[in-house]
């Protein structure tokens, strides 16, 4: 599906089509190095792709599942945080920063994110309600869909410059 077909979609279909488009861009350019292919995406596309990963992993298994999968590659976590800002998920962003400060004790690679974002370390916790608070902050998919709808022209123009 080309970018024109992607942006002609609506709602969840648009979200799915855009994510498929991004996955195809990564796959087409990846060869043996998907990280380099992901890094070659425009910044806004990396942010959206990383945000989707955060949303789906956190929803399914909480921050523990998300960080277990992605903390070894700090740029993905950084892009997810930026993605929250991209879609105006300010409360989610604040809670995600808190989650980094909690989970850095269990996933030391998050130290890079802590330093880049000047996040204060929290004490080591064995229990937290951060997952519940993040999910209670609102429907992140709804915010993504609103951003997609408002950004059709920007997405199309950005894809054409690549």
N, C-alpha and C positions, 0 to 999 in steps of 0.2 A: 504494500500500500504506500503510495507516495504521500508527501506531506499535505498536498491539496485535499486528498481523500481523507486524511486523518482529521484535519481541521473542519471538515464538513460534517463530522459526526457530532452527536449531542450526548450530554450526560455521561453515564458510565461507559457507554460505547466509545465516546471520545477519549476518556481516560484510558480505557483498554487499548484503543488504537494508538494513542500516543506512546504508551509504554511498549507496545509491540514494535512501533517504529524505532524507539530508542534501543530496544533489545536487538533489533535487526542491524542498526548502525554499529553496535558493539560487535555483533557476530560477524558482519561483513568485513570489518576492519581488524578483527582480533587475531586471527591465526592462533598462535600459541600464547598470545599476550592480551588477555581481555582487559587487564588494568590499563595498558597503554591505549587501547581502543576507547575505554570509558573516559580516560583523561583527555582524549582528543575531541570529545563532545563539547559543544559550547557550554560555558559555565552554567547558564540557566537550565540547560537540559540535564547536566550532571546533578544539579540541585534537585530537580523534579524527580529524577530517577532514584536518587538517594533518599528523598523524602518518601517515596512510595515504599521503598525497602523498610524504612523506619516504621511507617504506618502499619504495614502488613505484619512485620515481625513482632512489633510491640503489641499489636492487637491479639496476635495468636499466642505469644509466649512471654510477653512482657519485655522489659528492658534487658533482663538477663539473657533471653534468647537473642535479642537484637545484638547486644554487645558480644555475646559468644560468637556470633557469626561475623561481625564487622569490625570489632575493635582492633584487630590486627592490621587494619588498613585505615589509619586515621583520616586520610582525605575523604573517605566515604562518610565517616561520622561528621566531619566538618561540613561537607556538602549537605548532609541531612539537616544539620542545624541551620544552615543558610536557606535551605528549602522551606523550613518552617517560617522564616522571615519573608521569603518570597511570596508565600500564600497568605501572609498576614495572620499567622497562627502564633500570636505573641505570647499567649498564656502557655501554649504547648512548648514554645521555645524556652521560656523560663523554667518549666518543669523538666525539659530535656537537659538543660544545663545542670539542674539539681541532680538528675539521674547520673550524669557523668561524674559528679562529685561523690556520689554514693558508690557507683560501680567501679571507680578507678582502683579501689582496694582489691577487687577481684579480677580486674582486667587491666594490668599495669600499662598496656599500650595506650590507654586513654590519657596517660600523663601528658602526651603531646597535645591533646585537645584541651586539657586543663590549662596548659601553658599558653597556647594560642588564644584562648578565650579569657584568660585571667580569671579562671574559676577557682574560688576558695574551696579547699578540701574540707569535706565533712568528716565527722568521726566514723570509724568503721561500724557499720550496722549489720545485724543479722536478719532484721525484719524492717520492711518499709512499705508504705502505702503509695509509693510513687506511681506504680502502674495504674492503680485505681484513679488517682488524681489526674494523671495524664489523659486517661480515657474519659473521665468526667468533664474535662475541659472543653469538650465539644467534638463534633463530628469532623475529623480531619479530612475525610474523603469529600465532604461537602465543601470545605474550604478549597481543596484542590480543584474540584469541579468549577467553582466560581472563578478561580484564577484562570483555569483553562479557557473558560468561556470568554473572559475579558481579554485574553491574550492571544486570540486566534491569529491576528495579523502579525504580531510580534513573533510568534512561533513560526509562522510560515516564512517570514522574512529572514529569521535567524537560520532556519534550515537551508534556505536558498544560498546563503553566504558560505555555507560549508562545502 
